Amino acid sequence: MKITSILSVAVALCVLASDAAAAPKPPRADPCSDLAAKAKDATSELPFKSVKGCYEAQAFKKDIAEKTLASLESLIGNFYAFTDIARAPTHAPFQTPRVDLLGGLKKIRSKKWKTDYEFQMALYHLLASVNDGHLAYVSK
């Protein structure tokens, strides 16, 4: 009697496990494929939500982010001549907030990012906050 009930339980578990493994998983939606399907020709209009969804679908890659940050720190620290001016208070009529570029890059490095889009936008906003036409960041 005990062997029969144990075997019954074992068979039931095997059936459940095989049903779970055999059940097809629904395909994960790919926002970039959806965007590509909407871009039929040069006159196609792409909805903002679709474009942003594709950008947000890109996973954050720590190794690439580290290289990007190291490059920006080197460029800003060694070649950008206005780091001190960006940190200093400004006076009318050109009042802008103080920006510590290297400190901002350090904060960006320490944050845990979910997507590459969030990381790239943080870099863009940091460098744009200086309000200097000599300094720009565009991710390509």
SEDRENMI-551609 format. One line per field, with one value per atom (N, C-alpha, C): atom name; x, y, z; residue in three letters. Coordinates in Angstrom, 3 decimals, decimal comma. Example, Ala and Ser with C-alpha at 12.3 -4.5 7.8 and 13.67 -1.06 7.14 Angstrom:
! residues 2
atom <- [N	CA	C	N	CA	C] $
X <- [13,190	12,300	13,200	12,850	13,670	12,900] $
Y <- [-5,690	-4,500	-3,300	-2,250	-1,060	0,030] $
Z <- [7,800	7,800	7,800	7,080	7,140	7,870] $
type <- [ALA	ALA	ALA	SER	SER	SER] $
END
This chain:
! residues 140
atom <- [N	CA	C	N	CA	C	N	CA	C	N	CA	C	N	CA	C	N	CA	C	N	CA	C	N	CA	C	N	CA	C	N	CA	C	N	CA	C	N	CA	C	N	CA	C	N	CA	C	N	CA	C	N	CA	C	N	CA	C	N	CA	C	N	CA	C	N	CA	C	N	CA	C	N	CA	C	N	CA	C	N	CA	C	N	CA	C	N	CA	C	N	CA	C	N	CA	C	N	CA	C	N	CA	C	N	CA	C	N	CA	C	N	CA	C	N	CA	C	N	CA	C	N	CA	C	N	CA	C	N	CA	C	N	CA	C	N	CA	C	N	CA	C	N	CA	C	N	CA	C	N	CA	C	N	CA	C	N	CA	C	N	CA	C	N	CA	C	N	CA	C	N	CA	C	N	CA	C	N	CA	C	N	CA	C	N	CA	C	N	CA	C	N	CA	C	N	CA	C	N	CA	C	N	CA	C	N	CA	C	N	CA	C	N	CA	C	N	CA	C	N	CA	C	N	CA	C	N	CA	C	N	CA	C	N	CA	C	N	CA	C	N	CA	C	N	CA	C	N	CA	C	N	CA	C	N	CA	C	N	CA	C	N	CA	C	N	CA	C	N	CA	C	N	CA	C	N	CA	C	N	CA	C	N	CA	C	N	CA	C	N	CA	C	N	CA	C	N	CA	C	N	CA	C	N	CA	C	N	CA	C	N	CA	C	N	CA	C	N	CA	C	N	CA	C	N	CA	C	N	CA	C	N	CA	C	N	CA	C	N	CA	C	N	CA	C	N	CA	C	N	CA	C	N	CA	C	N	CA	C	N	CA	C	N	CA	C	N	CA	C	N	CA	C	N	CA	C	N	CA	C	N	CA	C	N	CA	C	N	CA	C	N	CA	C	N	CA	C	N	CA	C	N	CA	C	N	CA	C	N	CA	C	N	CA	C	N	CA	C	N	CA	C	N	CA	C	N	CA	C	N	CA	C	N	CA	C	N	CA	C	N	CA	C	N	CA	C	N	CA	C	N	CA	C	N	CA	C	N	CA	C	N	CA	C	N	CA	C	N	CA	C	N	CA	C	N	CA	C	N	CA	C	N	CA	C	N	CA	C] $
X <- [0,815	0,000	0,859	1,901	2,768	3,520	3,988	4,736	3,827	2,586	1,644	1,384	1,181	0,914	2,154	3,332	4,564	4,748	4,506	4,622	3,595	2,401	1,366	1,772	2,325	2,780	3,927	4,866	6,011	5,549	4,595	4,073	3,355	2,575	1,850	2,819	3,884	4,881	5,586	5,886	6,527	5,613	4,322	3,361	3,267	3,209	3,148	4,411	5,552	6,812	6,894	6,462	6,528	5,523	4,346	3,375	3,913	4,585	5,138	6,267	7,079	8,190	7,696	6,616	6,114	5,278	4,748	3,902	4,753	4,376	5,181	5,048	6,190	6,181	5,822	5,015	4,679	5,923	6,066	7,268	7,315	8,511	8,698	8,600	7,855	7,682	9,006	9,335	10,562	10,181	10,340	9,939	10,661	11,889	12,636	12,082	11,638	11,006	9,681	8,946	7,692	7,958	9,008	9,376	9,767	10,559	10,992	9,795	8,802	7,615	6,832	6,906	6,190	6,938	8,231	9,046	9,041	7,922	7,772	8,550	8,616	9,364	9,780	10,357	10,896	9,810	8,574	7,501	6,751	7,153	6,472	6,675	5,626	5,725	5,873	6,894	7,160	6,666	5,792	5,287	6,400	6,373	7,371	7,456	6,307	6,266	7,020	6,919	7,616	9,124	9,530	10,956	11,556	10,881	11,376	11,397	10,393	10,355	11,549	11,957	13,129	14,389	14,532	15,686	15,716	14,573	14,508	14,689	14,566	14,733	16,203	17,099	18,528	19,059	19,621	20,129	21,365	21,513	22,688	23,853	24,972	26,173	27,263	27,566	28,489	29,875	30,366	31,711	31,781	30,746	30,720	30,544	29,695	29,492	30,791	31,551	32,822	33,800	33,863	34,740	34,282	32,976	32,428	32,776	32,573	32,868	34,361	35,197	36,646	37,053	36,472	36,791	36,344	35,122	34,618	35,433	35,804	36,623	37,972	38,550	39,835	39,691	38,679	38,480	38,181	37,260	36,879	38,025	38,641	39,717	40,961	41,246	42,493	42,343	41,159	41,040	39,979	38,966	37,915	38,423	38,589	39,237	38,344	37,047	36,134	35,560	36,237	35,715	35,616	36,606	36,577	35,455	35,281	34,214	32,841	32,684	31,398	31,067	32,097	31,874	31,681	32,092	32,038	30,655	30,258	28,981	29,044	27,931	27,871	27,091	27,208	26,538	25,647	24,709	23,769	24,536	24,116	22,872	22,989	24,117	24,328	24,316	23,272	23,215	22,838	23,711	23,465	23,870	23,316	23,695	25,142	25,741	27,102	27,040	28,048	28,087	29,489	29,570	30,827	30,802	31,424	31,358	31,977	33,160	33,814	33,076	32,544	31,726	30,440	29,850	28,640	28,894	30,040	30,391	30,594	31,141	31,333	29,983	29,010	27,660	27,013	27,181	26,611	27,239	28,546	29,238	28,705	28,374	27,966	26,517	25,728	24,312	24,128	23,145	22,805	21,761	22,099	21,225	20,508	19,233	18,463	18,661	18,674	18,781	19,891	20,379	21,389	20,813	19,533	18,876	18,972	18,671	18,744	20,165	21,139	22,540	22,949	22,619	22,994	22,312	21,060	20,348	20,945	21,418	22,069	23,336	24,109	25,308	24,933	23,933	23,502	23,085	22,240	21,733	22,848	23,798	24,910	25,694	26,072	26,896	26,091	24,812	23,979	23,730	23,790	23,506	24,565	25,710	26,767	26,389	25,509	25,089	26,277	27,122	28,310	28,300	28,325	28,323	29,573	30,619	31,849	31,733	30,690	30,566	29,228	29,261	28,025	28,265	27,202	27,287	26,121	26,455	25,441	25,819	24,922	25,169	24,757	25,650	25,326	25,587] $
Y <- [-1,198	0,000	1,262	1,276	2,441	2,636	1,551	1,654	2,184	1,738	2,203	3,691	4,171	5,603	6,429	5,941	6,660	6,728	5,603	5,595	6,524	6,569	7,450	8,916	9,254	10,626	10,945	10,015	10,230	10,414	9,588	9,710	11,041	11,434	12,704	13,879	13,846	14,914	14,948	13,770	13,727	14,291	13,972	14,495	16,008	16,520	17,971	18,649	18,055	18,646	18,640	17,561	17,505	18,463	18,639	19,606	21,022	21,342	22,689	22,938	21,915	22,079	22,143	21,418	21,368	22,590	23,273	24,437	25,534	25,997	27,050	28,363	29,012	30,308	31,351	32,315	33,348	34,137	34,467	35,210	36,569	36,918	38,211	39,309	40,329	41,429	42,142	42,398	43,106	44,472	45,532	46,867	47,323	46,881	47,309	46,638	45,390	44,727	45,407	45,780	46,502	47,832	48,514	49,783	49,573	48,552	48,269	47,946	47,265	46,931	48,191	49,209	50,457	51,333	51,079	51,874	51,203	51,336	50,653	51,342	52,655	53,398	54,748	55,574	56,858	57,823	57,593	58,506	58,026	56,896	56,362	57,278	57,421	58,178	57,194	57,410	56,514	57,149	56,453	57,009	57,137	58,228	58,485	57,310	56,775	55,680	54,458	54,189	53,042	53,270	54,464	54,774	54,703	55,313	55,307	53,882	53,085	51,697	50,899	51,157	50,477	50,903	52,196	52,668	52,047	52,012	51,500	49,989	49,306	47,853	47,441	48,384	48,062	47,889	46,733	46,415	47,249	47,556	48,274	47,305	47,712	46,878	47,609	47,070	47,739	47,942	46,985	47,123	48,269	48,429	49,529	50,856	50,865	52,086	52,516	51,566	51,890	52,525	52,006	52,579	53,991	54,161	55,475	56,487	56,105	57,008	57,321	56,318	56,549	57,526	57,377	58,293	59,712	59,852	61,186	61,831	61,056	61,613	62,089	61,317	61,710	62,966	62,986	64,152	65,413	65,296	66,477	66,899	65,942	66,263	66,815	66,360	66,753	67,800	67,897	68,765	69,852	69,654	70,671	71,809	72,953	74,080	74,802	74,506	75,295	74,537	73,505	72,766	73,658	74,519	75,428	76,454	76,950	77,935	77,299	76,037	75,347	75,183	75,016	74,853	76,172	77,258	78,575	79,205	80,049	80,743	81,755	81,923	82,887	84,114	85,164	86,411	86,844	87,715	88,208	88,847	88,761	88,198	86,723	86,070	84,687	83,721	83,747	82,891	81,465	80,548	79,129	78,384	77,221	76,470	76,000	75,825	75,282	73,805	73,356	71,952	71,402	70,374	69,666	68,459	68,601	67,559	66,246	66,302	65,063	64,416	65,243	64,716	64,092	64,721	64,170	62,830	62,712	61,423	60,346	60,746	59,797	59,296	60,215	59,822	58,889	59,190	58,330	56,939	56,873	55,581	54,756	55,405	54,677	54,199	54,728	54,349	53,045	52,259	51,018	51,351	51,110	51,455	50,220	50,386	49,279	49,186	50,326	50,320	51,252	50,992	51,856	53,241	53,304	54,582	55,509	54,976	55,791	56,301	55,420	55,787	56,877	56,694	57,673	59,018	58,995	60,244	60,969	60,229	60,861	61,587	60,966	61,621	62,865	62,732	63,866	65,043	64,773	65,858	66,495	65,692	66,256	67,240	66,832	67,698	68,873	68,681	69,787	70,816	70,402	71,323	72,418	72,253	73,257	74,479	74,294	75,378	75,991	75,129	75,573	74,935	75,765	75,269	74,493	74,574	73,835	72,381	72,055	70,733	70,115	68,929	68,228	66,732	65,988	64,531	63,982	63,156	62,485	61,022	60,160	58,724	58,228	57,495	56,932	55,463] $
Z <- [0,000	0,000	0,000	0,835	0,907	-0,402	-0,997	-2,252	-3,349	-3,382	-4,405	-4,268	-3,047	-2,866	-3,176	-2,844	-3,161	-4,669	-5,354	-6,811	-7,450	-6,910	-7,451	-7,334	-6,195	-5,983	-6,933	-7,103	-7,989	-9,432	-9,877	-11,240	-11,419	-10,441	-10,521	-10,616	-9,834	-9,895	-11,249	-11,801	-13,125	-14,201	-14,113	-15,090	-14,977	-13,751	-13,555	-14,081	-13,815	-14,270	-15,792	-16,422	-17,891	-18,518	-17,896	-18,409	-18,320	-17,210	-17,038	-18,031	-18,281	-19,220	-20,662	-20,964	-22,333	-22,694	-21,685	-21,971	-22,594	-23,779	-24,415	-23,658	-23,511	-22,852	-23,896	-23,504	-24,490	-24,865	-26,140	-26,544	-25,869	-25,434	-24,789	-25,838	-25,531	-26,478	-26,683	-27,927	-28,256	-28,805	-27,999	-28,436	-29,704	-29,905	-31,099	-32,354	-32,236	-33,380	-33,713	-32,675	-32,902	-33,603	-33,200	-33,814	-35,273	-35,529	-36,903	-37,794	-37,246	-38,034	-38,406	-37,582	-37,869	-38,869	-39,057	-39,978	-41,351	-42,044	-43,333	-44,446	-44,409	-45,427	-44,851	-45,687	-45,220	-44,752	-45,128	-44,725	-43,489	-42,929	-41,747	-40,555	-39,779	-38,532	-37,388	-36,588	-35,481	-34,187	-33,473	-32,215	-31,171	-30,440	-29,403	-28,435	-28,044	-27,077	-27,606	-28,893	-29,488	-29,515	-29,882	-29,932	-28,527	-27,570	-26,188	-25,635	-25,991	-25,538	-26,032	-27,273	-27,818	-27,074	-26,831	-26,065	-24,668	-24,016	-22,649	-22,571	-23,688	-23,702	-23,699	-23,888	-23,939	-22,520	-22,273	-20,932	-20,602	-19,341	-18,855	-18,814	-19,393	-19,406	-18,634	-17,478	-16,559	-17,164	-17,932	-18,498	-19,506	-20,318	-21,279	-20,560	-19,537	-18,753	-18,085	-17,593	-16,938	-17,925	-19,131	-20,157	-20,531	-20,642	-20,971	-19,885	-18,634	-17,516	-17,430	-17,632	-17,596	-18,697	-19,875	-20,979	-20,659	-20,140	-19,812	-18,699	-17,692	-16,608	-17,143	-18,033	-18,608	-19,463	-20,310	-21,173	-20,377	-19,431	-18,647	-17,725	-17,066	-16,133	-16,806	-18,019	-18,673	-19,774	-20,367	-21,531	-21,430	-20,611	-20,511	-19,632	-20,222	-19,540	-18,543	-18,531	-17,718	-16,515	-16,028	-14,872	-13,641	-13,449	-12,292	-12,437	-13,625	-13,868	-13,651	-14,057	-13,874	-12,397	-11,553	-10,109	-9,383	-9,992	-9,332	-9,484	-8,511	-8,652	-9,805	-10,474	-11,574	-11,134	-11,910	-11,571	-12,727	-12,425	-13,425	-14,561	-15,733	-16,248	-16,618	-16,313	-16,730	-15,552	-14,779	-13,604	-13,998	-13,662	-13,877	-12,614	-12,408	-11,208	-11,279	-10,109	-10,040	-10,410	-11,145	-11,552	-11,314	-10,488	-10,277	-11,212	-12,361	-13,385	-12,923	-12,360	-11,931	-10,758	-9,865	-8,771	-9,290	-10,315	-10,924	-11,589	-12,251	-12,864	-11,806	-10,666	-9,559	-9,035	-8,933	-8,488	-9,496	-10,769	-11,813	-11,746	-11,499	-11,401	-10,224	-9,119	-7,916	-7,952	-8,861	-8,924	-9,677	-9,263	-9,953	-11,023	-12,282	-13,398	-13,905	-14,255	-14,815	-16,323	-16,982	-18,442	-18,898	-20,090	-20,678	-20,950	-21,273	-21,547	-20,328	-19,153	-17,932	-17,705	-17,895	-17,714	-18,699	-19,970	-20,994	-20,746	-20,331	-20,056	-18,852	-17,853	-16,699	-17,140	-18,017	-18,548	-19,346	-20,192	-21,011	-20,128	-19,130	-18,273	-17,443	-16,980	-16,217	-17,082	-18,277	-19,122	-19,675	-19,939	-20,431	-19,334	-18,066	-16,961	-16,829	-17,476	-17,427	-18,275	-19,243	-20,141	-20,874	-21,400	-22,119	-23,500	-24,513	-25,887	-26,246	-25,423	-25,677	-25,245	-24,506	-23,887	-24,263	-24,811	-25,170	-25,065	-24,849	-24,815	-25,622	-26,592	-27,404	-27,493	-27,133	-27,209	-28,590	-29,231	-30,550	-30,567] $
type <- [MET	MET	MET	LYS	LYS	LYS	ILE	ILE	ILE	THR	THR	THR	SER	SER	SER	ILE	ILE	ILE	LEU	LEU	LEU	SER	SER	SER	VAL	VAL	VAL	ALA	ALA	ALA	VAL	VAL	VAL	ALA	ALA	ALA	LEU	LEU	LEU	CYS	CYS	CYS	VAL	VAL	VAL	LEU	LEU	LEU	ALA	ALA	ALA	SER	SER	SER	ASP	ASP	ASP	ALA	ALA	ALA	ALA	ALA	ALA	ALA	ALA	ALA	ALA	ALA	ALA	PRO	PRO	PRO	LYS	LYS	LYS	PRO	PRO	PRO	PRO	PRO	PRO	ARG	ARG	ARG	ALA	ALA	ALA	ASP	ASP	ASP	PRO	PRO	PRO	CYS	CYS	CYS	SER	SER	SER	ASP	ASP	ASP	LEU	LEU	LEU	ALA	ALA	ALA	ALA	ALA	ALA	LYS	LYS	LYS	ALA	ALA	ALA	LYS	LYS	LYS	ASP	ASP	ASP	ALA	ALA	ALA	THR	THR	THR	SER	SER	SER	GLU	GLU	GLU	LEU	LEU	LEU	PRO	PRO	PRO	PHE	PHE	PHE	LYS	LYS	LYS	SER	SER	SER	VAL	VAL	VAL	LYS	LYS	LYS	GLY	GLY	GLY	CYS	CYS	CYS	TYR	TYR	TYR	GLU	GLU	GLU	ALA	ALA	ALA	GLN	GLN	GLN	ALA	ALA	ALA	PHE	PHE	PHE	LYS	LYS	LYS	LYS	LYS	LYS	ASP	ASP	ASP	ILE	ILE	ILE	ALA	ALA	ALA	GLU	GLU	GLU	LYS	LYS	LYS	THR	THR	THR	LEU	LEU	LEU	ALA	ALA	ALA	SER	SER	SER	LEU	LEU	LEU	GLU	GLU	GLU	SER	SER	SER	LEU	LEU	LEU	ILE	ILE	ILE	GLY	GLY	GLY	ASN	ASN	ASN	PHE	PHE	PHE	TYR	TYR	TYR	ALA	ALA	ALA	PHE	PHE	PHE	THR	THR	THR	ASP	ASP	ASP	ILE	ILE	ILE	ALA	ALA	ALA	ARG	ARG	ARG	ALA	ALA	ALA	PRO	PRO	PRO	THR	THR	THR	HIS	HIS	HIS	ALA	ALA	ALA	PRO	PRO	PRO	PHE	PHE	PHE	GLN	GLN	GLN	THR	THR	THR	PRO	PRO	PRO	ARG	ARG	ARG	VAL	VAL	VAL	ASP	ASP	ASP	LEU	LEU	LEU	LEU	LEU	LEU	GLY	GLY	GLY	GLY	GLY	GLY	LEU	LEU	LEU	LYS	LYS	LYS	LYS	LYS	LYS	ILE	ILE	ILE	ARG	ARG	ARG	SER	SER	SER	LYS	LYS	LYS	LYS	LYS	LYS	TRP	TRP	TRP	LYS	LYS	LYS	THR	THR	THR	ASP	ASP	ASP	TYR	TYR	TYR	GLU	GLU	GLU	PHE	PHE	PHE	GLN	GLN	GLN	MET	MET	MET	ALA	ALA	ALA	LEU	LEU	LEU	TYR	TYR	TYR	HIS	HIS	HIS	LEU	LEU	LEU	LEU	LEU	LEU	ALA	ALA	ALA	SER	SER	SER	VAL	VAL	VAL	ASN	ASN	ASN	ASP	ASP	ASP	GLY	GLY	GLY	HIS	HIS	HIS	LEU	LEU	LEU	ALA	ALA	ALA	TYR	TYR	TYR	VAL	VAL	VAL	SER	SER	SER	LYS	LYS	LYS] $
END
